[in-house]
Amino acid sequence: MSRKEGAKSELRREVGELRREAERLGGEIETGFDRGADASEVERDFLRSVIDFECAPRESLFQQLVQRSIDLPAPAELSARQLERKVRQVKRALRKLGVLLQGVREVSDQRLYTDLWHDLLRDEYEALPPASGQWFIDRVPVPEAPGEFCYVKYLLSPVGKGDSQSFQVTFKV
């Protein structure tokens, strides 16, 4: 067997093991990959991200920030100047955790910190290693209610490498 054939065989074996583990953890996995086709690095990376997601501990962002010594006083306890500094601090800390806030530039510090403190930081997330993806909290308009907004949470995970890299999106509404 040539080196190339051996590598393909090893990749197929690894993908088979990862598929069985992913299905054991989360039920049947529909990857969109043809099971009869040669196993690819993209499928392997996808299955690894599924396993990372299914095995990750769930914690609130509030807990994770407090564990990193970020003080999170109630919004009413902060002056406008303190709110501005606190929002910057929380955004930086969230980036370090792999969480990005989107669509919040036009939101006042008071509104954003209030939303974060009462709601968004209280939701539990899968605490994933940085290589497994990045959480986004995106402020989007509500189509049925002009002037109203909601937050959509989603995970963007890289799958594959180089020219074959793509991204998988997992929504948490």
Backbone hydrogen bonds, N-H to C=O, Kabsch-Sander energy under -0.5 kcal/mol:
donor,donor_aa,acceptor,acceptor_aa,energy
6,G,2,S,-2.5
7,A,3,R,-2.2
8,K,4,K,-2.1
9,S,5,E,-2.5
10,E,6,G,-2.4
11,L,7,A,-2.3
12,R,8,K,-2.6
13,R,9,S,-2.4
14,E,10,E,-2.7
15,V,11,L,-2.8
16,G,12,R,-2.4
17,E,13,R,-2.3
18,L,14,E,-2.7
19,R,15,V,-2.7
20,R,16,G,-2.2
21,E,17,E,-2.3
22,A,18,L,-2.9
23,E,19,R,-2.6
24,R,20,R,-2.1
25,L,21,E,-2.0
26,G,22,A,-2.6
27,G,23,E,-2.0
30,E,28,E,-0.6
31,T,29,I,-0.8
35,R,33,F,-0.5
37,A,34,D,-0.9
44,R,40,S,-2.1
45,D,41,E,-2.8
46,F,42,V,-2.5
47,L,43,E,-2.7
48,R,44,R,-2.3
49,S,45,D,-2.1
50,V,46,F,-1.9
51,I,47,L,-2.3
52,D,48,R,-2.8
53,F,49,S,-2.3
54,E,50,V,-2.7
55,C,51,I,-2.1
56,A,52,D,-1.3
59,E,57,P,-0.5
59,E,125,Y,-2.2
61,L,123,D,-1.1
62,F,121,L,-3.1
64,Q,60,S,-2.1
65,L,61,L,-2.6
66,V,62,F,-2.5
67,Q,63,Q,-2.5
68,R,64,Q,-0.8
68,R,65,L,-0.6
69,S,66,V,-1.9
70,I,65,L,-2.2
71,D,69,S,-0.7
77,E,74,A,-1.7
78,L,75,P,-1.7
83,L,79,S,-2.7
84,E,80,A,-2.0
85,R,81,R,-1.9
86,K,82,Q,-2.8
87,V,83,L,-2.8
88,R,84,E,-1.8
89,Q,85,R,-2.4
90,V,86,K,-2.8
91,K,87,V,-2.6
92,R,88,R,-2.3
93,A,89,Q,-2.5
94,L,90,V,-2.8
95,R,91,K,-2.3
96,K,92,R,-1.9
97,L,93,A,-1.1
98,G,95,R,-1.5
99,V,94,L,-2.7
100,L,135,W,-2.7
102,Q,137,I,-3.1
107,V,104,V,-1.4
112,L,108,S,-2.9
113,Y,109,D,-2.8
114,T,110,Q,-2.1
115,D,111,R,-2.6
116,L,112,L,-2.9
117,W,113,Y,-3.3
118,H,114,T,-2.6
119,D,115,D,-1.9
120,L,115,D,-2.0
121,L,116,L,-2.7
122,R,119,D,-1.1
123,D,119,D,-1.0
125,Y,59,E,-2.8
127,A,57,P,-3.1
127,A,125,Y,-0.7
128,L,126,E,-1.5
132,S,129,P,-2.5
133,G,130,P,-1.2
134,Q,156,L,-2.2
135,W,98,G,-2.7
136,F,154,Y,-3.1
137,I,100,L,-2.9
138,D,136,F,-0.6
138,D,152,V,-3.0
139,R,102,Q,-2.0
140,V,138,D,-0.6
140,V,150,C,-2.9
142,V,148,E,-2.4
145,A,142,V,-1.5
148,E,145,A,-2.5
150,C,140,V,-2.7
152,V,138,D,-2.7
153,K,172,K,-1.4
154,Y,136,F,-2.3
155,L,170,T,-2.6
156,L,134,Q,-2.6
157,S,155,L,-0.6
157,S,168,Q,-2.7
159,V,166,S,-3.0
164,S,161,K,-1.7
165,Q,162,G,-1.5
166,S,159,V,-3.0
168,Q,157,S,-2.5
170,T,155,L,-2.1
172,K,153,K,-3.3
